[in-house]
Amino acid sequence: MDPVEAAEKTGPVIVSLPAGFMLDAATYVRGGELGFDGIDFYVAGRGGALGEVDGFVVAATFVFFHPPSIVERWDRGRAVMAPAESAQAFASCLDSWAEAHLADGVDYDRLAELEGLVIAAASPAGAPLFAAWAAVPEPKEVKALALHRMNVLREWRGAVHGAAVVASGLDPLQAVMVRTPGMAGLFGWPEPYPDPAPHKKEWASAEAATDRAVGRAFGALDEADRVQIVELALAAQAASA
């Protein structure tokens, strides 16, 4: 298995598994207990790793969200608590979700080890949210650690993909409509929405470019380790509930 193939095969897991805690109702119950309104907790928590920055900076790192909606939610979130505290609260929800939703029987310790090698090899160029989350203190429990590092890789892949989308000539909303049209409203985009059909070729090109770029860091693993990280990532996904 070559590095690009490893990036391609792990990509869907890296994107979807950490999203489990982000979409979980318990995360927003906790956010409400802390004083956040709905997905303001997502914006403040995810973006909080960047520290005390302007909301437009956060919007820039989120790429696929409607910028004014992110600025509005960021400003409301900063009124609840400091960004670094929001990030830690959000990360704690990741830890709790991992404990509750990742079944035993997977070598999470080895998965976390391999993820750490990929993270160390990944370039932070053009990926500030990846760099910020890589600096967030890691949990000690092994399931949470594996998911935490996968979330760090998610931020890296997301940044690389965002750059590839923009370079392909697509705007962020067009990309959303190709990949996840049902999320456009949640991402803050107002209607009317563009027809995704004319943009599928450009999106596929951007996805292939993402795999090639991400594959460079998977090149830090030997072939046996690349096979293993794919197997373990898929096993972790299968173990989630």
Phi, psi and chi 1 to 4 in degrees:
 res  aa     phi    psi   chi1   chi2   chi3   chi4
   1 MET       -  121.0 -178.6 -178.8  -63.7      -
   2 ASP   -83.8  168.5   66.5   31.4      -      -
   3 PRO   -59.9  -38.6  -27.5   36.4      -      -
   4 VAL   -67.3  -39.8  174.5      -      -      -
   5 GLU   -64.2  -38.6 -173.6  178.4    2.9      -
   6 ALA   -63.3  -41.5      -      -      -      -
   7 ALA   -63.2  -41.3      -      -      -      -
   8 GLU   -65.4  -42.5 -179.5 -178.0    0.4      -
   9 LYS   -74.5  -32.3  -71.2 -177.2  178.3  -63.9
  10 THR   -83.7  -18.9   56.8      -      -      -
  11 GLY   -52.2  -52.6      -      -      -      -
  12 PRO   -61.0  -34.8  -26.1   36.7      -      -
  13 VAL   -70.6  -44.8 -177.5      -      -      -
  14 ILE   -59.5  -35.9  -73.1  171.4      -      -
  15 VAL   -75.1  -44.1  170.8      -      -      -
  16 SER   -90.7  -35.6   64.7      -      -      -
  17 LEU   -67.5  -47.9 -170.0   56.0      -      -
  18 PRO   -63.9  -24.5  -22.1   34.5      -      -
  19 ALA   -63.9  -18.3      -      -      -      -
  20 GLY   -56.6  -45.4      -      -      -      -
  21 PHE   -74.8  -28.7   95.2   91.4      -      -
  22 MET   -69.8  -29.0  -61.4  177.9 -171.2      -
  23 LEU   -98.6   -4.5  -62.0  173.2      -      -
  24 ASP   -74.6  136.3 -168.1   61.9      -      -
  25 ALA   -59.1  -34.8      -      -      -      -
  26 ALA   -61.5  -31.2      -      -      -      -
  27 THR   -62.3  -41.1  -63.6      -      -      -
  28 TYR   -83.4  -22.9  -62.4   95.5      -      -
  29 VAL   -63.0  -45.3  169.1      -      -      -
  30 ARG   -63.7  -41.9  178.6   56.2  179.6  153.8
  31 GLY   -59.7  -41.4      -      -      -      -
  32 GLY   -63.1  -38.5      -      -      -      -
  33 GLU   -62.6  -30.6  -67.7  170.4  -10.1      -
  34 LEU   -84.5  -11.1  -65.7  170.7      -      -
  35 GLY   109.2    5.9      -      -      -      -
  36 PHE   -86.9  152.1  -67.8   96.8      -      -
  37 ASP  -102.2  107.8  179.6   16.6      -      -
  38 GLY    54.7 -130.0      -      -      -      -
  39 ILE   -77.8    5.3   65.5  168.2      -      -
  40 ASP   -56.5  -33.0  -71.1    1.4      -      -
  41 PHE   -65.2  -39.1 -175.1   41.2      -      -
  42 TYR   -61.0  -47.7  167.7   86.0      -      -
  43 VAL   -65.8  -47.4  174.4      -      -      -
  44 ALA   -67.6  -38.2      -      -      -      -
  45 GLY   -74.2  -48.4      -      -      -      -
  46 ARG   -67.0  -47.8 -176.6 -176.3  170.2 -156.5
  47 GLY   -75.2  -18.0      -      -      -      -
  48 GLY   -61.8  -23.2      -      -      -      -
  49 ALA   -61.9  -20.8      -      -      -      -
  50 LEU   -74.8  -17.6  -66.0  165.0      -      -
  51 GLY    87.3 -156.2      -      -      -      -
  52 GLU   -80.5   84.6  -67.7  -74.8   -5.4      -
  53 VAL  -123.5  165.8  -62.1      -      -      -
  54 ASP   -70.1  150.4 -175.2   80.5      -      -
  55 GLY   -60.0  -28.4      -      -      -      -
  56 PHE   -68.2  -29.1 -154.4   54.4      -      -
  57 VAL   -67.1  -42.9  175.0      -      -      -
  58 VAL   -61.4  -44.9  179.6      -      -      -
  59 ALA   -58.8  -38.2      -      -      -      -
  60 ALA   -62.7  -38.2      -      -      -      -
  61 THR   -77.5  -25.2   66.7      -      -      -
  62 PHE   -77.5  -19.0  -81.2   25.6      -      -
  63 VAL    60.0  -60.2 -176.8      -      -      -
  64 PHE   -94.6    5.8  -62.4  104.5      -      -
  65 PHE  -100.2  153.5  -71.8   72.4      -      -
  66 HIS   -67.0  114.8 -174.3 -124.4      -      -
  67 PRO   -54.0  -46.9  -29.9   37.8      -      -
  68 PRO   -59.3  -34.0  -25.4   36.0      -      -
  69 SER   -68.6  -34.9   69.9      -      -      -
  70 ILE   -69.0  -43.1  -66.2  -59.7      -      -
  71 VAL   -59.0  -44.8  172.0      -      -      -
  72 GLU   -62.1  -46.6 -180.0 -179.1  -12.1      -
  73 ARG   -69.5  -36.3  -68.2 -176.1 -179.6  -78.1
  74 TRP   -62.7  -45.4  174.8 -106.2      -      -
  75 ASP   -63.7  -39.4  -71.4  -16.4      -      -
  76 ARG   -65.3  -40.6  -74.7 -157.4  -58.6  -99.4
  77 GLY   -64.8  -37.8      -      -      -      -
  78 ARG   -65.4  -23.6  -71.8  178.8   70.4 -172.1
  79 ALA   -75.1  -18.1      -      -      -      -
  80 VAL   -85.1  -49.4  174.8      -      -      -
  81 MET  -159.8  165.4   63.6  174.9   59.2      -
  82 ALA   -64.0  147.1      -      -      -      -
  83 PRO   -53.0  -44.1  -30.2   37.4      -      -
  84 ALA   -61.9  -36.9      -      -      -      -
  85 GLU   -69.6  -37.8  -65.8  175.0   -7.5      -
  86 SER   -62.8  -42.4  -62.6      -      -      -
  87 ALA   -62.1  -41.8      -      -      -      -
  88 GLN   -67.0  -38.2 -167.8   55.1   59.4      -
  89 ALA   -65.1  -40.4      -      -      -      -
  90 PHE   -65.7  -43.1 -161.1   56.8      -      -
  91 ALA   -63.0  -33.9      -      -      -      -
  92 SER   -64.5  -33.7  -65.6      -      -      -
  93 CYS   -67.1  -37.0  -69.0      -      -      -
  94 LEU   -59.7  -46.1  179.1  154.7      -      -
  95 ASP   -60.5  -45.1  -60.3  -11.6      -      -
  96 SER   -65.1  -40.0  -61.9      -      -      -
  97 TRP   -63.9  -41.7 -170.3   91.0      -      -
  98 ALA   -60.0  -43.8      -      -      -      -
  99 GLU   -64.6  -37.8  -75.5  -59.5  -61.0      -
 100 ALA   -83.1  -27.0      -      -      -      -
 101 HIS  -118.6  -10.0  -66.4  -85.0      -      -
 102 LEU  -101.5  115.5  -66.2 -179.6      -      -
 103 ALA   -73.5  159.5      -      -      -      -
 104 ASP   -69.2  172.1  -65.1  -23.7      -      -
 105 GLY   101.6   -2.0      -      -      -      -
 106 VAL  -112.4  141.9  176.8      -      -      -
 107 ASP   -80.2   77.3 -169.2  -12.2      -      -
 108 TYR   -65.5  -31.1  -65.0  104.1      -      -
 109 ASP   -62.4  -44.8 -172.2   59.4      -      -
 110 ARG   -69.2  -38.4  178.4   59.4  173.4  160.4
 111 LEU   -59.4  -46.1  175.5   58.1      -      -
 112 ALA   -62.1  -38.8      -      -      -      -
 113 GLU   -62.5  -46.7  179.7 -176.4    5.8      -
 114 LEU   -66.7  -40.8  -67.7  169.7      -      -
 115 GLU   -58.3  -40.9  -70.8  168.3  -23.4      -
 116 GLY   -61.1  -36.8      -      -      -      -
 117 LEU   -66.7  -39.5  -66.7  173.9      -      -
 118 VAL   -67.5  -43.0  177.3      -      -      -
 119 ILE   -58.9  -43.6  -71.0  167.9      -      -
 120 ALA   -63.6  -29.2      -      -      -      -
 121 ALA   -89.0  -12.4      -      -      -      -
 122 ALA   -77.0  135.4      -      -      -      -
 123 SER   -79.0  133.6  170.9      -      -      -
 124 PRO   -81.5    0.7   32.3  -35.6      -      -
 125 ALA   -58.1  123.9      -      -      -      -
 126 GLY    70.9   15.0      -      -      -      -
 127 ALA  -133.8   63.0      -      -      -      -
 128 PRO   -63.7  -33.7   21.6  -33.0      -      -
 129 LEU   -72.4  -32.7 -159.8   51.8      -      -
 130 PHE   -61.3  -48.5  156.1   69.7      -      -
 131 ALA   -61.7  -38.2      -      -      -      -
 132 ALA   -66.5  -45.7      -      -      -      -
 133 TRP   -71.0  -27.7  -89.3   93.9      -      -
 134 ALA   -65.0  -21.9      -      -      -      -
 135 ALA   -93.6   -7.3      -      -      -      -
 136 VAL   -68.9  134.4  170.0      -      -      -
 137 PRO   -54.2  135.7  -27.5   35.9      -      -
 138 GLU   -85.6  148.0  -65.3 -173.9  -33.4      -
 139 PRO   -72.8  160.4   27.5  -34.5      -      -
 140 LYS   -91.5  -32.8  -65.5 -179.0  179.0  179.3
 141 GLU   -68.6  139.3 -158.7  -75.4  -34.9      -
 142 VAL   -69.6  -38.1   65.6      -      -      -
 143 LYS   -64.1  -45.0  -69.6  179.6 -175.5  177.4
 144 ALA   -64.2  -37.6      -      -      -      -
 145 LEU   -64.3  -44.0  177.7   60.3      -      -
 146 ALA   -62.0  -41.8      -      -      -      -
 147 LEU   -71.2  -38.5 -171.5   64.7      -      -
 148 HIS   -59.0  -47.5  177.7   92.8      -      -
 149 ARG   -67.9  -33.8  -71.5 -176.9  176.9  174.3
 150 MET   -65.0  -35.8 -169.5  174.9  -71.0      -
 151 ASN   -66.8  -37.2 -172.1   53.4      -      -
 152 VAL   -61.1  -43.7  172.8      -      -      -
 153 LEU   -65.4  -32.9  -71.2  173.7      -      -
 154 ARG   -61.6  -42.7 -173.9 -179.7 -167.9  -88.6
 155 GLU   -65.2  -34.9  -66.6  -64.4    0.8      -
 156 TRP   -69.6  -49.8  177.6   53.6      -      -
 157 ARG   -60.6  -39.9 -175.0  178.1  177.6   94.6
 158 GLY   -61.6  -40.6      -      -      -      -
 159 ALA   -67.0  -43.0      -      -      -      -
 160 VAL   -63.4  -42.1  171.6      -      -      -
 161 HIS   -66.0  -41.1 -174.6   59.2      -      -
 162 GLY   -58.2  -43.5      -      -      -      -
 163 ALA   -64.2  -40.1      -      -      -      -
 164 ALA   -66.4  -38.3      -      -      -      -
 165 VAL   -62.4  -49.3  163.0      -      -      -
 166 VAL   -62.0  -41.6  171.8      -      -      -
 167 ALA   -66.3  -26.6      -      -      -      -
 168 SER   -73.7  -14.1   76.4      -      -      -
 169 GLY   101.8   -4.0      -      -      -      -
 170 LEU   -81.2  149.6  -68.5  178.3      -      -
 171 ASP   -93.6  162.9   68.4   38.0      -      -
 172 PRO   -56.5  -41.0  -30.6   38.3      -      -
 173 LEU   -64.5  -39.4  177.2   56.5      -      -
 174 GLN   -59.7  -41.2  -70.8  169.0  -22.0      -
 175 ALA   -65.7  -41.3      -      -      -      -
 176 VAL   -60.0  -42.6  169.2      -      -      -
 177 MET   -67.5  -28.5  -67.1  -54.4  -62.8      -
 178 VAL   -74.1  -47.5  171.4      -      -      -
 179 ARG   -88.3  -49.0 -178.8   65.2  178.2   86.9
 180 THR  -139.9   68.3   52.9      -      -      -
 181 PRO   -59.7  -28.9   20.7  -33.2      -      -
 182 GLY   -69.2  -12.2      -      -      -      -
 183 MET   -94.5   -4.5  -59.9  -65.0  -77.5      -
 184 ALA   -57.8  -44.6      -      -      -      -
 185 GLY   -65.5  -43.4      -      -      -      -
 186 LEU   -62.3  -32.2 -174.7   63.6      -      -
 187 PHE   -79.3    3.1  -75.2   10.6      -      -
 188 GLY    90.5    3.1      -      -      -      -
 189 TRP   -79.1  130.5  -64.8  101.7      -      -
 190 PRO   -80.5  151.4   30.0  -34.1      -      -
 191 GLU   -73.6  159.9  -63.6 -172.5   50.1      -
 192 PRO   -79.3  152.4   30.9  -36.2      -      -
 193 TYR   -99.9  146.7  -61.1  138.2      -      -
 194 PRO   -73.7  154.9   26.2  -34.8      -      -
 195 ASP   -69.6  124.2  178.8    4.2      -      -
 196 PRO   -74.9  -20.5   26.9  -34.5      -      -
 197 ALA   -53.2  -43.9      -      -      -      -
 198 PRO   -70.3   -8.9  -17.4   31.6      -      -
 199 HIS  -111.4    3.8  -51.7  -63.7      -      -
 200 LYS   -66.6  -36.1  -69.9 -178.1  177.9 -179.4
 201 LYS   -65.0  -44.8 -177.7  176.9  180.0 -180.0
 202 GLU   -64.3  -39.1  -72.2   86.8   -9.3      -
 203 TRP   -64.8  -43.0 -173.5   89.5      -      -
 204 ALA   -61.7  -37.7      -      -      -      -
 205 SER   -64.5  -41.0  176.0      -      -      -
 206 ALA   -65.7  -38.1      -      -      -      -
 207 GLU   -65.4  -41.2 -177.5   72.4   -1.5      -
 208 ALA   -64.6  -39.6      -      -      -      -
 209 ALA   -64.7  -35.8      -      -      -      -
 210 THR   -62.2  -46.8  -59.1      -      -      -
 211 ASP   -61.2  -39.5  -70.7  -28.5      -      -
 212 ARG   -64.7  -42.6  -69.6 -167.0  -61.5  -88.5
 213 ALA   -69.0  -44.4      -      -      -      -
 214 VAL   -65.2  -34.4  170.9      -      -      -
 215 GLY   -58.2  -25.9      -      -      -      -
 216 ARG   -60.6  -38.4  -73.0 -162.6  -70.7  -89.7
 217 ALA   -75.2  -33.3      -      -      -      -
 218 PHE   -65.7  -17.5  -82.5   85.1      -      -
 219 GLY   -66.0  -13.6      -      -      -      -
 220 ALA   -72.2  -17.0      -      -      -      -
 221 LEU   -95.0  147.7  -54.3  179.0      -      -
 222 ASP   -77.4  173.1   63.2   28.7      -      -
 223 GLU   -61.3  -40.8 -175.1  173.0    7.5      -
 224 ALA   -62.4  -39.3      -      -      -      -
 225 ASP   -70.3  -34.0  -74.1  -11.9      -      -
 226 ARG   -65.0  -42.9  -69.7 -165.2  -67.2  -90.9
 227 VAL   -60.6  -42.8  169.9      -      -      -
 228 GLN   -67.8  -40.9 -171.8  174.9   30.6      -
 229 ILE   -65.7  -35.2 -164.7  173.4      -      -
 230 VAL   -64.5  -47.4  169.2      -      -      -
 231 GLU   -61.2  -43.4  -68.9  174.8  -15.8      -
 232 LEU   -70.8  -37.6  -70.6  172.1      -      -
 233 ALA   -63.0  -44.7      -      -      -      -
 234 LEU   -65.4  -37.4  -68.3  170.7      -      -
 235 ALA   -66.3  -38.7      -      -      -      -
 236 ALA   -64.1  -40.8      -      -      -      -
 237 GLN   -62.9  -43.6 -175.4  176.6   48.2      -
 238 ALA   -65.7  -26.7      -      -      -      -
 239 ALA   -84.6   -5.8      -      -      -      -
 240 SER   -83.4  146.9   66.0      -      -      -
 241 ALA  -146.0      -      -      -      -      -
